[in-house]
Amino acid sequence: MVTLLDVAKKANVSKMTVSRVINHPEQVTAELRKLVDDAMAELDYHPNYVAQALVNNRTNVVKFVTLEDIDTTEPYYMNLLFGIARGLSKKQYAIQLVTDRKQIKDGNFDGYLITGARSHDYALFDSLQKPFILFGENHRGYDFVDNNNQLGGKIATEYALSRLYSHIVFIGIDVQEPFEYSRETGYINTLQRNKLIPQIFRIANHSHAAQKVIQDNFQQFKKDTCFICASDRIATGVVRQLLNEKARVPDDFGVIGYDGVFLDQVSNLKLTTIKQPIFEMGELLAKMLLQKIMQQGSPQGEAMLEPTLVRRESTR
């Protein structure tokens, strides 16, 4: 059986250095971490994180708290959860799903991953005694992971303009939250740079609400209009109603969604969309929280991954 001493000899460092790399990587230089990591990989050495948890009075359990109603079978959240699970498994951590906010502080655990946070939840976060990372952009200074929502809005709008759509309409989600404002900002700034006037609708995040917007306003939408949507759910409703109106999609009307998880592929026309790196964000959430736990709650800051454009049938 490979021991800590074997790893130290292989990396030509002290046993204490190997221990620090495993238990307190923030105390070791990147060069030393690489030496030890390479040695562990070559020797196929796997630290016993469960034993370490006992020594450090930890449970190796993390709570995944959702503060909004979600369908855990929906691919968006399944991808997120699988990414989190993969990140936690690297340090032999287990995940506990919590959907009832009354149970947030119950039991023994080491920290929280929280999704669905809204501005009115800030008082709750301030009361938490254990480390947490939010999934979702915020402007309150809490550690978080998200995709770059403003960049996503910019990419979508620039692409619509590049496809020679003359009129660009944004259909957003009717919530006063940072992610929505950021997506709108990317759209607005891009249009203003091109001396075009923004037009924004805000609706519930449901396809039938999107259909109603198109139905009620169809006569005012000119040909060569592209709809930038804040979610694929909204975009599928827009496409459906445009087709009901006998509009030519994508020749006369284009539609761009946001998310890129499943719905974009099962829409009446496959959606051009801004794809979020959901799985990677889940892994990064786990990594940041575990590091925060090891560092006794030290701030981790924010991490925003870049979304990408996926071109499909709903744009020309």
C-alpha positions, -999 to +999 in steps of 0.1 A: +000+000+000+013+034-010+019+057+020+023+094+026+060+088+030+062+072-005+046+102-020+070+125-002+100+106-015+086+105-050+081+143-050+114+149-031+096+169-004+089+164+033+060+143+046+047+175+062+046+192+028+025+164+013+002+167+043-002+204+038-009+199+001-037+175+009-052+193+039-043+229+035-034+235-002-038+273+003-006+272+024+015+257-003+029+272-035+014+262-068+048+246-078+048+224-047+012+214-052+020+203-087+050+182-076+029+165-049-002+160-072+020+145-099+036+121-074+002+110-060-011+105-096+019+084-106+018+063-074-020+061-076-022+074-040-057+085-028-059+104+005-083+090+031-106+120+033-130+102+056-103+097+082-092+133+078-128+144+084-129+126+117-096+142+128-109+177+118-143+172+133-161+173+099-190+152+086-181+152+049-217+161+041-228+192+022-263+205+020-277+214-015-304+239-007-329+250-033-350+281-024-373+278-054-396+251-066-377+229-090-383+197-108-352+176-101-359+155-132-355+186-154-322+183-173-309+217-161-309+207-125-298+171-132-267+185-150-260+208-121-265+181-095-242+157-114-216+183-117-218+190-079-217+153-071-186+148-093-168+177-076-177+165-041-168+129-048-132+139-054-129+146-016-154+118-006-181+142+003-218+133+002-247+156-009-279+161+010-308+177-009-329+202+011-361+217-004-378+229+029-361+261+042-373+251+077-347+223+076-318+244+064-300+244+097-310+209+109-285+180+114-248+177+111-230+189+079-201+211+069-215+237+045-241+247+020-245+250-018-276+273-024-296+278-055-327+299-062-316+327-040-335+360-042-329+394-026-353+387+002-332+357+013-302+378+023-312+380+059-312+342+060-277+340+045-264+365+071-277+342+098-259+310+086-231+298+108-214+275+082-197+282+049-219+286+018-216+293-019-245+306-040-253+293-074-263+325-091-250+360-095-255+385-066-244+420-058-243+416-020-207+403-018-216+366-012-194+340-028-210+327-060-207+307-092-226+316-124-222+320-161-214+355-174-250+366-180-240+400-194-217+384-219-244+359-229-268+388-237-241+405-257-232+373-277-269+367-285-275+403-297-243+405-317-252+372-334-287+385-343-272+416-358-247+395-378-276+376-393-289+409-406-320+411-384-330+448-384-351+448-352-340+431-320-365+425-292-356+412-257-382+390-238-370+387-203-381+371-170-402+393-147-379+391-117-358+418-101-327+398-098-291+403-109-290+375-136-319+391-154-305+426-152-272+413-165-287+396-195-307+427-203-276+449-199-257+428-225-285+433-249-290+470-242-253+479-244-249+461-277-279+478-293-268+512-281-233+507-295-251+500-328-274+530-325-305+509-322-334+514-297-340+485-272-375+470-268-380+449-238-409+427-226-408+410-192-430+380-185-432+349-163-407+322-172-433+300-190-438+292-226-475+300-226-467+335-213-443+339-242-470+328-266-494+354-253-468+382-258-464+372-295-501+367-300-510+401-284-483+421-302-478+402-335-491+429-357-465+454-344-435+432-349-419+439-383-403+414-405-365+410-399-371+409-361-351+386-339-363+378-304-336+375-277-351+354-249-339+351-213-346+314-212-351+285-236-385+280-220-396+315-232-380+309-266-399+277-272-432+296-266-421+324-290-413+299-317-446+280-312-467+312-315-448+325-344-455+293-363-492+295-352-492+330-368-479+314-400-447+335-397-417+324-415-390+313-390-361+319-394-364+339-427-386+367-414-383+362-376-354+348-355-354+334-320-325+330-296-329+312-263-307+310-231-297+279-212-289+252-238-301+222-218-326+199-235-355+223-243-334+239-271-333+206-288-370+196-285-385+229-296-407+229-328-376+243-344-343+235-327-333+267-309-303+288-315-293+294-278-268+307-254-255+276-237-245+277-200-217+253-189-240+238-163-220+207-154-188+227-151-205+252-129-217+224-106-181+211-103-168+245-096-194+251-069-183+220-051-146+229-055-151+264-041-172+252-011-147+225-001-119+249-003-139+274+018-146+246+044-109+238+045-100+274+050-124+279+079-149+300+059-124+323+041-140+343+013-137+327-022-151+355-043-170+351-075-165+328-105-183+334-138-178+309-166-183+319-202-215+308-221-213+299-257-235+303-287-251+272-303-264+279-338-296+260-348-327+263-369-344+292-352-321+318-368-310+323-403 
